[in-house]
Amino acid sequence: MKNVRTSGTVVIEKDQSKRNYLQLAESSTGKDLNAGLFKK
C-alpha cells in the first residue's frame, strides 16, 4: 500500500490562532503525506 505509516508520532496543532489548527503539526509524522482532518 502507498502512503501508509504504521509507526511514528502524530501531533495535532491545538493553537486556534494558527492557520493549520486541528491539522498535523509541522513536527508530526505524516505531514509530508498532506494528511489531516479537513483537507480539501
C-alpha positions as CSV (number, residue, x, y, z in Angstrom):
1,M,0.0,0.0,0.0
2,K,1.2,3.5,-0.7
3,N,1.2,6.4,1.7
4,V,0.7,4.2,4.8
5,R,2.6,4.8,8.0
6,T,2.5,2.3,10.8
7,S,4.9,4.0,13.2
8,G,5.7,7.5,14.4
9,T,4.2,10.2,16.4
10,V,1.1,12.2,15.4
11,V,1.0,15.7,16.7
12,I,-2.2,17.8,16.2
13,E,-1.9,21.6,16.2
14,K,-4.1,22.8,19.0
15,D,-3.3,26.6,18.9
16,Q,-6.5,28.1,17.5
17,S,-4.6,31.2,16.3
18,K,-2.6,29.2,13.8
19,R,-3.8,28.5,10.2
20,N,-3.4,24.8,10.5
21,Y,-5.5,24.4,13.7
22,L,-6.6,20.8,14.1
23,Q,-4.2,19.7,11.3
24,L,-1.0,17.8,11.7
25,A,1.8,19.9,13.2
26,E,5.0,20.5,11.3
27,S,6.8,18.0,13.5
28,S,4.2,15.3,13.0
29,T,4.8,12.0,11.2
30,G,2.7,12.0,8.0
31,K,2.9,15.8,7.4
32,D,4.6,15.1,4.1
33,L,1.6,13.0,3.1
34,N,-0.7,16.0,3.4
35,A,-2.9,14.1,5.9
36,G,-5.3,15.9,8.1
37,L,-8.8,16.1,9.4
38,F,-10.2,18.7,7.0
39,K,-8.0,18.6,3.9
40,K,-9.5,19.9,0.6
